[in-house]
Amino acid sequence: MECGYRIDLWVERDVILELKTVQKFEPIHTTQLLTYLKLTDNKLGLLINFNSTLIKNGIKRVVNNHLKSTAKTLSNINFFLLS
């Protein structure tokens, strides 16, 4: 990206992995990943902290609930409700 942002890993242009080595996740880490998700129009990202005793405790799932996805979901729900 030309705007100065650097995504750590972008898997199949579908899931963004943001890698950290910190004591604990801060709100800025989630905000950073959400920014990447919005700029790439992706829905799912994972924050992974390698400074964790167990790696499973250092993973945080972040979902971008952008309006386009919400509109599609709502239109599907309305369709089923009207049927």
C-alpha positions in Angstrom: 0.0 0.0 0.0 1.3 3.4 -0.9 -0.2 5.3 2.0 2.4 4.1 4.6 0.5 1.2 6.1 2.2 -2.3 6.2 0.1 -5.4 6.6 2.2 -8.2 8.2 0.5 -11.1 6.4 -2.4 -11.1 4.0 -3.5 -14.7 3.5 -5.2 -15.4 0.1 -6.3 -11.7 0.2 -9.0 -12.9 2.6 -7.6 -12.9 6.2 -5.1 -10.3 7.6 -2.7 -11.4 10.3 -1.2 -8.7 12.4 1.8 -10.0 14.4 2.9 -8.5 17.7 5.3 -9.2 20.5 3.8 -7.2 23.4 3.0 -7.7 27.1 -0.7 -7.4 26.3 -2.9 -6.2 23.5 -3.8 -2.5 23.6 -6.8 -0.9 22.0 -4.5 0.7 19.4 -3.6 -2.8 18.1 -7.2 -3.6 17.4 -7.7 -0.2 15.8 -4.7 -0.8 13.5 -6.1 -4.1 12.4 -9.6 -2.7 11.8 -8.0 0.1 9.7 -6.3 -2.5 7.5 -9.6 -4.5 7.2 -11.5 -1.4 6.1 -8.8 -0.3 3.6 -8.7 -3.7 2.0 -12.5 -4.4 2.3 -11.8 -7.6 4.2 -13.9 -8.9 7.0 -11.6 -11.0 9.2 -8.3 -10.4 10.9 -6.2 -12.1 13.6 -4.0 -10.3 16.1 -1.3 -12.7 17.2 0.9 -12.0 20.2 4.1 -14.1 20.2 5.0 -12.9 23.7 2.5 -15.3 25.3 3.1 -18.5 27.2 0.6 -20.3 25.1 0.0 -19.1 21.6 -3.7 -19.8 21.8 -3.9 -17.2 24.6 -2.2 -14.7 22.3 -4.7 -14.8 19.5 -7.5 -12.2 19.1 -10.1 -12.4 16.3 -11.2 -9.1 14.9 -14.2 -8.8 12.5 -14.9 -5.7 10.4 -18.7 -5.2 10.3 -18.6 -2.9 7.4 -22.0 -1.6 6.1 -21.8 -3.5 2.8 -21.8 -6.9 4.6 -24.4 -5.9 7.0 -26.7 -4.8 4.2 -26.3 -8.1 2.4 -27.1 -10.0 5.7 -30.1 -7.8 6.4 -31.5 -8.3 2.9 -31.2 -12.1 3.3 -33.0 -12.0 6.6 -35.8 -9.9 5.2 -36.2 -12.3 2.3 -36.6 -15.3 4.7 -39.0 -13.4 6.9 -41.2 -12.5 4.0 -41.3 -16.0 2.5 
